[in-house]
Amino acid sequence: MFEALEARLNAAAMKKLSNATARIDGIDVRVIFDAQYKVGMVGVVGMGASEPQMVIADSDIPSEFIDTVVSVDGAAWKVVDVHADKASGPGLSLAILEKA
């Protein structure tokens, strides 16, 4: 019961906290977009890189989402992975993106 309540609360919070619009299969969806910094390696040398991602409500995820090209605020991204967003709780997922 608590998990269902938390999922509804997270969906409502997404409407208020989202910072971008993703166009998925012709439908505009509010998301939290982040191009998080991470360290990449070139041989033994480290270098900065970004790992673009977006938090999206589970109810907005189409059944075939991986390898889908989405537009986030006008930029094209390909969805390479999707998993439950453990930091945000039930009802939200984290989509890992790469430049399309």
Wavefront OBJ file of the C-alpha trace (Angstrom):
o trace
v 0.000 0.000 0.000
v 2.787 2.423 0.876
v 4.551 1.674 -2.419
v 1.438 2.625 -4.430
v 1.127 5.876 -2.474
v 4.822 6.624 -3.042
v 4.432 5.975 -6.779
v 1.504 8.436 -6.989
v 3.464 11.031 -5.012
v 6.500 10.619 -7.295
v 4.323 11.065 -10.406
v 2.897 14.302 -8.948
v 6.399 15.503 -8.011
v 7.601 14.885 -11.598
v 5.044 17.398 -12.839
v 6.498 20.048 -10.513
v 10.225 19.183 -10.592
v 10.764 18.346 -14.258
v 13.198 20.590 -16.092
v 12.796 19.369 -19.687
v 10.321 18.021 -22.207
v 11.049 14.770 -24.009
v 9.205 13.921 -27.211
v 8.646 10.174 -27.250
v 6.672 8.570 -30.083
v 5.147 11.965 -30.899
v 4.028 12.659 -27.327
v 5.527 15.373 -25.080
v 6.536 14.056 -21.660
v 7.975 16.038 -18.745
v 11.312 14.604 -17.486
v 14.241 15.527 -15.287
v 17.202 15.754 -17.686
v 20.814 15.598 -16.509
v 24.102 15.316 -18.365
v 26.019 14.057 -15.346
v 29.821 14.288 -15.261
v 31.771 11.054 -15.093
v 35.397 10.087 -15.594
v 36.173 8.201 -18.768
v 39.417 6.364 -19.515
v 41.607 6.491 -22.602
v 44.154 3.797 -21.875
v 45.603 4.793 -18.492
v 44.703 8.470 -18.869
v 41.469 9.734 -17.319
v 39.355 12.337 -19.039
v 36.034 14.044 -18.340
v 32.891 12.914 -20.072
v 29.178 13.179 -19.547
v 26.587 10.480 -19.066
v 23.310 12.015 -20.225
v 20.278 10.647 -18.455
v 16.688 11.470 -17.698
v 14.321 10.501 -14.929
v 10.938 9.590 -16.344
v 7.663 8.370 -14.850
v 7.172 4.652 -15.464
v 3.708 5.396 -16.847
v 5.321 7.451 -19.663
v 7.706 4.704 -20.821
v 6.628 2.908 -24.019
v 6.942 -0.896 -24.125
v 9.832 -0.768 -26.627
v 11.972 2.031 -25.174
v 15.596 0.880 -25.536
v 17.128 2.026 -28.862
v 14.310 4.565 -29.271
v 15.405 8.030 -30.403
v 13.850 10.732 -28.245
v 14.081 14.492 -28.476
v 14.851 16.331 -25.225
v 14.368 20.068 -25.566
v 15.090 19.774 -29.294
v 18.235 17.581 -29.096
v 18.123 13.985 -30.366
v 19.165 11.202 -27.954
v 19.064 7.413 -28.192
v 17.894 5.453 -25.132
v 20.595 2.868 -24.361
v 19.432 1.593 -20.966
v 16.505 1.965 -18.574
v 16.295 0.860 -14.963
v 14.368 1.685 -11.815
v 15.588 4.919 -10.226
v 16.417 3.603 -6.764
v 17.223 7.090 -5.501
v 13.761 8.426 -6.356
v 11.658 5.395 -5.467
v 8.849 3.479 -7.181
v 7.094 4.929 -10.180
v 10.208 6.530 -11.697
v 12.921 5.139 -13.946
v 16.315 6.362 -15.083
v 16.961 6.322 -18.838
v 20.624 6.435 -19.912
v 21.071 8.314 -23.184
v 23.698 8.769 -25.873
v 23.831 11.303 -28.676
v 21.761 10.076 -31.631
l 1 2 3 4 5 6 7 8 9 10 11 12 13 14 15 16 17 18 19 20 21 22 23 24 25 26 27 28 29 30 31 32 33 34 35 36 37 38 39 40 41 42 43 44 45 46 47 48 49 50 51 52 53 54 55 56 57 58 59 60 61 62 63 64 65 66 67 68 69 70 71 72 73 74 75 76 77 78 79 80 81 82 83 84 85 86 87 88 89 90 91 92 93 94 95 96 97 98 99 100
